[in-house]
């Protein structure tokens, strides 16, 4: 394996092993991370188990797509508002 990737798009890590949905990575630089709401200092050379979606090939955050459900509900809300505005407009005339 031994790929060099970026954890959370910021911190340089090396992939040691890969399993279903998770990677075991070794930190190549020192950084701070949050585990269960607590701040944890990660030393260079320390190994961690991380989900595959938190590791990226390039530095920088990956584009996060909006959840499909949210987009669908937003369109539905817009349609409802438009219908209500039309109904109110018709009542005035």
C-alpha positions, 0 to 999 in steps of 0.5 A: 500500500504505502500511498501518501494521502491527505487525512481530512484534506489537510494532514499528510498520512501514509496508508498502511493497510486497507479494510472494508470502509476503513484505512489504517494510516500512519501520520507523517506530520504532527497534527490535532484531531477530534475524537468523540468531541475531545481534542487529541494530539497525533504525533508523527509516526502514530497509526490511526484507524480512519474511515475511507471517506476522510482520506483524499488524494490531493491536499484541500477539502473535497467537494461535498455534494448536498444530500439528495433529500435536502435538495428534493425538499427544497424544491418541494418547499419552493413549489408550495410557496409559489402555489400559496402566493398564486392563491393569495394573489387570486383571492385579492383580485 
